[in-house]
């Protein structure tokens, strides 16, 4: 592998240093950093889920009022989660609609009207997302 790097960068001054820098950087990013950050994130989510379940269990075991409070807390969290997902779908639909319109304008100026129709694909995806959010999705209580 080192010989391949030397051959590729032998005509450039300091080429082997560049090859070593890029290869070590690629290993650091794809072999160490990305798996490490995903593992740390999964540990955090697992810990949060455990604490949430433990809190709800203790509320439910405390008394009749505690059980009602725990159920109400679960319902509120579910409602907030659905509202966040719906808002994310709205933003995603608007972004897709904007990207589609920009692609139509850009491709029409660059390549002509037939190629510009490719910009309708993300535009229609955005329209479909907005139709789902406003008309088809279950209402939030």
N, C-alpha and C positions, 0 to 999 in steps of 0.2 A: 504494500500500500504506500509505503514511503517512496519507493521508486516511482510509482505512478504520480505522486505529488511532485517529485523532483522533475519528472519529464514535463508535466503540465506547466510548471512555473519556472523552468530553468532559464528561459530567455528573459524573465523579468528580474530586476534587481531585488533581492530580498524575497524572492518568490516562495521559498520553503517556509519562511516565517509566516507569510500570509496563509499558506496552506495549513500550517499547524494551528494558527489562530482560528481559522474558520472551522477546522475539524473539531478542535476542542470546544469551541463555542456551540457547534451543532450537538455534540455529545452532551454538553452541559444543559442545553435547553431540552432536548427530546428524551434523554435518558434519566436525567436527575430532576430538573426543575418542574416539568409538567406533572410527572407522577407524584412528586412530593407535595405539590400544591393541591392536587386532587385528593390525595390521602388526608391531608390536613383538613380540607373542606368536608370530607365525608365524616371524619372524626367529630368535627364541630356540629354537623347536623345530627349525628347520632346522639351526642351529648344533649343537645337541645331537645330532641324528641324524648329522651329519657327523663329529663327534668320536667317537661310538660306532662308526661304520663304520670310521673310520681306526684306532682302537684294535684292533678285531677283525681288520682286515686285517694289521696289524703282528704281532699274536699268531700269526695263521695262517701268515705267511711266516717266522717265526723258526725253528721246528723242528717235529718230529713232536709233541712235547709241547705246543708252542704252539698247534698246530691243534686238538688235543684240548681244550685249555683254552678256546679260542675257541668251539668247538661247545658245550661244557658251559656257558659263560657265556650263550650264546644260549638254550639250553634253560631255564636258570634264570630268565632275564628273561621268557621266554614263560610259564613257570609262575607267576611272581609277577604278571604282567599278568592272567592268567586268574583268579587268586585275588582280585585287586582287583575285577575286573568282577563276579565272583560275589558278593562282599561288598556291592558297590553295588546289585546286584539284590535282595539280601536286605533292605537298608535301604529301598530303593524300595518293595518289596512291603509291608513293615511300615508305612511312611508312608501308602501308599494304603489299606491296611486301616484304619488309624486315622482317616484323613480320611473314608472311607466310613461308619464307625460314627458319627463325630461328625455327619456330614450327616444320617444317619437320625434321630438323636436331635433335632437342631436342627429339621429340617424337619417332623418329627412334632409337635413342640411348637408350631411356627409355623403350619403349613398343614394338618396332618392326615395320616392314615396313607397315603393314596394318593400324595401328593406325596413322602412320606418314602422311597418306594421308589427315588427318584432317587439316593439315597445308596448304593444297592447297586452302582451302576456302578463307582465307584472302588474299592469294597470287593472286587468280583469281579476287577478288574484286579490288585489286590494279591494276591489268592489265586492267580491265574494265574501271577504272577511268582514267588511262593513255591513253587508246584508245579513250575515249570520248574527253579528253582535246586536244590531238594532231590531231585527224582525224574527229571527228563528231561535235565539238562545232563550233558555228558561229565565223568567224574571227573578231578580234578587229580592227576597222578602225584606 
